[in-house]
Amino acid sequence: MNKKIEKYGVKAVTRPHIAATKQLDLSGAEGQQIVKSETKLVLRTHKKTFDKLAHM
């Protein structure tokens, strides 16, 4: 990837890895609500992709 970026005259910079600091507990009612809302968002965002996959 660095070669692709440098081809356009942009210098590649190494970034530090940032570890997650929170743990999500998806069990229980609150966890189910998180999963449902995120699923609805993904289905809405990628509607055409899922339609194409369904009709293959």
Contacts in CASP RR format, 6 or more apart in sequence:
PFRMAT RR
TARGET T0000
AUTHOR 0000-0000-0000
METHOD contacts of the structure
MODEL  1
MNKKIEKYGVKAVTRPHIAATKQLDLSGAEGQQIVKSETKLVLRTHKKTF
DKLAHM
1 12 0 8 1.000
2 12 0 8 1.000
5 11 0 8 1.000
5 12 0 8 1.000
6 12 0 8 1.000
24 31 0 8 1.000
24 34 0 8 1.000
25 31 0 8 1.000
26 32 0 8 1.000
26 34 0 8 1.000
26 35 0 8 1.000
43 50 0 8 1.000
END
